[in-house]
Amino acid sequence: MFLFFLLSLPTLLSAAPPYPYDTSYLIDCGGLENFTSQFNQSWIADRFYTGGAPGLVAEPHNFIQPQERTLRFFPISFGKKNCYLVNVPNGRYYIRTFTVYDNYDSKMHSPSFDVSVEGTLVFSWKSPWPEDISKDGAYSDVFAFVSDGEVAVCFYSIATDPPVIGSLEIIQVDPLSYDSSTTGKDHILVNYGRLTCGSESFGPGFSNDTDVFGRAWQSDMKLLNSNVKFQVLSTTDHIFGTNQAPNYFPTHLYQYAITVPVNANLEYELPVDAGMDYMVWFHFAEIDSSITGAGQRIFDIYINQKKVNTIDIFKEVGSFAAFKWHYSVNNLNSTPLSVKLVPVVGAPLISGLENYGMVPLDLSTVPNEVIAMRALKESLRIPDRMGWNGDPCAPTTWDAWEGVTCSHNEDRSGLVVTQLDLASQGLKGYISGQIGLLTNLVRLNLSSNSLGGTMPLNIGQSSLVGLDLSSNLLSGTIPESLSSSSLQLVLLNNNELEGQVPDKLYSIGLHGGEIDLSGNKGLCGVPSLPACPFFWGKGGLSTGGKIAIGLSCVVILSVLLLVIYIFCIRRGRNDYDFGLPNDLISLAAKRNRYQRQKSMMLLEMETQNASGFPSTLNPL
């Protein structure tokens, strides 16, 4: 028993702890029902999209996976920009898309469109697509950080082509993965090749072999230089150092390897785009049991003919253990990217190879202005055709939302909204008070719509130079905040505004600016407008104010009448509806008897005087 425990101890010690991240969404774009795949993946019906319509590939029987048969497409009627917006905890995410055309619309024309993740352009689909990709589809994936609590995957129509997507996977991963502590959070890693050497493609959605990150590993056969005869090595033994933080590389990856005869080179040519930085990851495991010590297998690594490292796997980690190493290629100026393993002692060997384009994170709209713009989207009832989805200003390679102009903020760390021109768009909502968060707004034009409600009190940003709200249904008074701005143009004509016009606002027209307040029957207090009643305070008195004063008077009068009734009228009718104390009643009775006796005595004496007897008493 003790011997068994010693033999099992290495296995127990190498057991990986539970994966600590549980946020994941597998979205069947265009799908109508949730389902569980043959590889035990839980897919959810299509949701989180901002627009578009569901579709079905022309030949669904050619697709094994259910999520590959449906799709969502975005006609130009939903605007040039549409997104999937998924609320998630902040962190790092593996994001994979499946894109397919397969003549779903019977037009025999694969579309042109761009795809961004977190406001950064990462994929560009140009028509016509290669025949095999158009018919069978293709997977693309990235690693990206999320700092605003929302994954944004957006699609941008080129010309009038409708973008398409077949499925979307979002899986939370370790934030320290792929050496992010060194490279920082300001890059998106775009997969340019993730190869398993000597094995068939594997990973979630392709086989029962798992990868907790959701990564799919494709066979290296198409990218391996076939001029050299190669040998595949494999093992079923456990490989130490796999499925561990922060990268959680799967055991299966290291159970296969490719080698070549002694003195032969092992070479790959990886497809890349010039002018970018790349991060190349190498995976090794010495699974040849004939290698029993350091110095028996040594080889050099060359990238684009430059020697970058010398590798002795056994010396680094021993046998049947995973060894990872990566190298960054800066500003690659040629294609393809050549990776060559040159023997020093014995033959070179490799288990896996990854290549990621390091795409700098594009600037995004500052958070407060995103809040303001989304509030305005709701309050103004922006129609779908205007494509107000995702980040209002990003990516910078595309135009901002329709009718929106953006620029860099002062320290060039983000983007801000400087102009809104939504004139004559048929808007029927109101102006949200969140517009005050647009502290860099220079010009605002919402004229010739049907906007109602009142003007927000904070609409007078200090940056505002031009304001055109003419020909709407705005009511209420003109906010005092407009007096403190830098306005040179104010057009409020043809609305339902009322009250006193602020003097400072009117003075714009006296200092070379332009102001038009005509067509508002309730405005007063400045030249060309009626005088305001003497009791109107600064800013005038609105209809609401008049109603409030009238109601206040009615309430006060009612209270006054109630007091008069209680203390005068009601009391007058009930003065003797109460009893006096017994002592007071007795005293009053005695006094009354005394007064009657005295009166009778006086009467008798007067009678006697009348008969001739003189009186000696004085009346009391």
Beta strands, then each sheet from edge to edge (+ up, - down):
strand 1: 24-28
strand 2: 35-36
strand 3: 42-45
strand 4: 53-56
strand 5: 70-73
strand 6: 81-87
strand 7: 91-99
strand 8: 113-117
strand 9: 120-125
strand 10: 138-146
strand 11: 150-157
strand 12: 164-165
strand 13: 167-173
strand 14: 187-196
strand 15: 218-219
strand 16: 231-234
strand 17: 256-259
strand 18: 266-270
strand 19: 276-285
strand 20: 298-303
strand 21: 306-311
strand 22: 322-332
strand 23: 337-345
strand 24: 349-350
strand 25: 352-360
strand 26: 404-408
strand 27: 415-421
strand 28: 443-445
strand 29: 466-468
strand 30: 475-476
strand 31: 489-491
strand 32: 496-500
strand 33: 514-516
strand 34: 522-524
sheet 1: 2+ 3- 1- 13+ 7- 10+ 14- 15-
sheet 2: 2+ 3- 1- 13+ 7- 10+ 14- 25+ 19- 22+
sheet 3: 4+ 5- 12+
sheet 4: 6+ 11- 8+ 9-
sheet 5: 16+ 17- 24+
sheet 6: 18+ 23- 20+ 21-
sheet 7: 26+ 27- 28- 29- 31- 33-
sheet 8: 30+ 32+ 34+
end
